[in-house]
């Protein structure tokens, strides 16, 4: 998968275009005065633009992709001088999103688009925020526009595939991932995700081909290992599935989200093998990393329901309380996408 949101690399550049006006005057002195006035206005406008662009360049130089007070203030000052400065709005919106100010980010990215409706980068950045907010239809529209404006915006194409996958539009997801892979061959994220969609369609040979393609060159790539273990599980090849899972758990650099997912899959397989004690042990290990992970709690309830009905009822009550929270759907989305930051 592409690395987070793309860093803004485009420099602001604009040529001033003055509308042509016709003046018909009877006296030469008036005409000359008008010419002098226009020359003065052009000079002032050009100086203002130079000053604004210089200020923007100074902002860009201190912009390291982090929403520091200095860089935020700098871009705001550019906008004060030139309210329609597309790249100041774009960069400020991008940084506000990193800061967690979703509303402010969307406001500035929308203004960037209003200033230049062909700014593909602004469309992608706005779409990323909409995607993270689970406003998938609106995000899809922005990604489509971005990719039509600039086919080099491959992140937009990747995200279109992800949205189809999130909405269980599996055939459309495969089509988009395949289109993306023709532009960015052997991309690990796209291969892993496409393989997962193949798995969901029960096209297990195609799925394992995608996972193996990745693991031949990146043997510790944990999404492919976990996804391949699903295929082994489906084929009831439990030892092979646990081998892939243990490869993730033994990797010191595996992120928290990967460890949680690996332990969840391990618990499920051990439950299928009849080893409930080992299964509960794995679930409890995962719950120490994410105490309110809804899928883990559901799995634990399922495993212990026969042996400990009272404990299962307590888990059911906790799950119902969690489901009533406003952020429950977003949290579930994070769990399913291995987003360790939200776990």
N, C-alpha and C positions, 0 to 999 in steps of 0.2 A: 504494500500500500504506500502511496506517496507520503512523504514526511509532513505531517500536520498541515498548517496553512502555508501557502507559498510565500516566500520572502519577496517583497516588492523590489524589483531591480530596475524598473523603467525610470528614467529621469524625466522630469517635466520639461517640455519644450513646446513653445507655441509662437507662431508668427502673427503679429498684429494685423488685422484686416480692417481697414477703414472703409465705411460705406461712402460711395461717391455722391456728392451733393452738387446740384447746379444752382448757381447764383447768377441772376441777371440784374446788373446794377447799371445805372445811367452814368454815374460819375466815376472816373478813374481812381480818385482818392479813396472812395469807399471800397472799390475792388482791391486796391493795394492794402488797405487796412485789414480787409478780410483775409487776404493771403498771409499777412504777418500774424494775425490771430491764429489761423489754422496751423502755421508753423510752430507757434508757441505751444499750442495744445498738443500737437504731435510729440514735441520734445518732452513735455511734462508726462504724457502718457507713457512714452518709451522709458523715461527715467523711473517711473513708478513700477513698470514691468520689470526692469532690470533689478530694482531693489527687491521686489517680491521674489523673483527667481533666485537672487543671491541668498535671500533669507531661506528659501526652500532648500537650496543646496546645502546651507549650513545645518538645517534640520536633518537632511538626508545623511550627512557625514556623521552625526552623533546617533543616528538611528541604528541600533544593533538588534532590532527585533524584540526589544523589551519595552514595556510601557512605563518608562521612567518619567518622573515629573518634568524633567528638562525637555525631553523630546516631545511630550504631549503639549507643553506650553508653546514650544517652538512652532509646531504645526498649527496650533490655534492662532498664533500671531500672523502666520501666513494667510489664514482664512480671514482674519480681521482686515488685512490689507487687500485681499482679493477673495471675496466671498464665493466665487465660482471656481476656485482653483481645484481642479479635479483630483490631482495627485495628493494634495494636502488632505483633502477629505478622505481619499482612499486610504492613505497611510495611517491617518488618525483613526479611521474606523477599524482598520486591522488591529491596531494597538489597543484600542478600547475593548475589542473582543477578547484579546488576551488577558486584559484586566478583569474581564467578567461583566463589563458594562454593555450588555447585549443591546439595549434600547439605543444608547448613544452610538454604538457601532453601526447599527442599521440606519440610523439617521444620517450619519456622515457618508456611508457607502451609497445610500440612495441619492444624496446630493452630488456625489461624484458621478453617478450615472446620469443624473439630470444635467450636469455640466457637459457631459460627453456620453451620449447614448451608445457609442462604439467602444467604450472602455471595457474590454473583456475581463481584465483583472478585477475590476470592481464588481462585476457580476459574479465572478467566482468567489470572491471574498464574502459578498453578501449571501450567496448561496450556501457557503460553508456554515454561516451562522444560522441560517434557516434550517439547514440539515441537522445541526446539533440541537436545535430547538424542536426537532421532530415535525417541522412544517415541510413535509417531504414534497408535496405538490408544488408549493411556491419555490422551493429549492430547485426542483426539477426544471421549472420554467427558466430560472436564471442560468443553470448549467447549460441548457439547450442553447440559449442566446449566446453565452460565452463561447461555446464550441463553434457555433456558426460564425461568430465574429472572428475567431482566431483558432484554427485547427491545432495550433501549437499548445493550446490550453488543454493538455491531455488529462489534467486533474479533473476537469469538468466531465470528460468522457468516462473516467473511472468512477466518479461519483454517480453518474447516471446509471451505471451498472449496479452500484451499491443500492441505490434507491429501489430499483426493480427487485433486487434480492431482498431488501427489507420488507417490501410489500408482497413477497412470495410470488412475484411475477417471473417465474424461473426461466421460461424460454427467452423472454426479453432480456433477462440478466445475462444469460449465456451469450446471447447475440452481442450485447454491449461489451462484455469482458473479452470476447473474441475479437471484436473490432479494436478494442484498446490494445490487445496483445499484438495486433498487426502493426501498430504504431510504436509500442514499447515492448519489444519481444522479450520473453522470459522474465517478465516482471513477477516477482515472487508473490506479492499480494494478490495480483489478479489471477494468477494460476491457482493459488490456494483457495480463493473465493469461488472461482469457477468450478474447481474440483468439489467444493462443498455443495454447490448447487447441483452438480451431477449426482452427488451422493443422495441429495434430497429427492431427486427424480429416479432414484434406484438404478442409475447408470454407473454401477460400481467400477467397471473396468475403466471407463473414461475418467472417473474420479481419481482412481489410484494412479493412473498415468500422469495426471497433472501434479499430484503430490510427489511422485517419484522423480519427476522432472526437476522439481525444486531441490529435493533432498540429495540428488546426485552431486550437486555443487555446493549446497548449504545443508549439511547433515544435521545441524542443530537448529534449523529454522522451526521454531515451536508451533506456529499455526499449522504448518503442513504435517508435523508429527501428530498433533492432536486430531487433525482432520482425518489423517490416514488411519488412526486408531479407531475412528468411527466405522470405517469400512471393514476393518478386521472384526470389530464387534458385531457388525451386521452379518458378517459371514460366520459368526460364532468361533472365530479364531482368537479366543481370549488371551492366550499367552502372547501372541504377536501384538495385540492391542496394548497389553500392559507393558510390553517392551518399549513401545513408542512413548507411552505415558511416562514411564520411569526415566526415559532419556530426557524428557522435559524437566522432571522433578530433580534430576541430578545435575542439571545445568545451573551453575551458580548465578548466571546473569539473567535467568528467566524472570520476567516481570511478575509482579504479584498476581495480576489477572490471569497469566498463564498457569501459575501454580494452582490457583483456585479452580480453574477449568480442568486441569489435569487431575486434581484430587477428586473432583466431582465425577469425572468419567471413570476414574479408578474405582470409586465407591460403587458406581452403578454396575460395573463389570463384576466386581467381587460379590455383589448382591445376586447377580445372575448366576454366579458360580456356586452360590449357596453359603458363602462365607460372610455372614451378616456382621460378625464381630469386627472383622477387618474393614468391612464397608463403613460401619459406624465410625471407626477410628479415622478413616480418611475424611469423612464428612466433618467430624469434629476438628480435625487439623485445618480444613478449609475454613470452617466457621471462626477459628481464631484469627484468620486473616480478614474475614468479612462477616461479622456477626449477624448482619441482617440481609444476607444474600437469599432472596426469596426462593430460588431454584434449589439451593442447598437445603433450606429448611423443609421444602416440599419433599425432597428426596429422603431426608432423615425421617420425616413423618411416615412416608411410605414403608421404609425399612422396619421401623419399630412398631408399626400399628398392631401387628399380631402379638408381639411379646409385651408391649407396654402401652395399652390403650389410653391410660390416663395421661402419659407423657405425650402421646400423639394428639390428644385433645388440646393440651397446652400449646403445642406447636401450631395447631389449626387456629387457635385464638390469636396467636401472635401474627400469623400470616394474614388473617382478616383485618387486623389493626393496621398492618403495613399497607394492605391494598387500599385502605381508605385514605391514605395520604395523597396529597395533590401531586407529589413528585414520583409516585410509584411507577408509572409507565416509563418515565425517563430513566429511572434507575434500572428497570428491567432491560431497557434498550442498551444501557451501559454494560450490564452483566453479559448480555448475549454477544456484545461486540468486544469482549475482553478488555473493557476500559478500566484499567486498574486505578486510574485517578478517582473514579467514583465508587470504588469498592472499599 
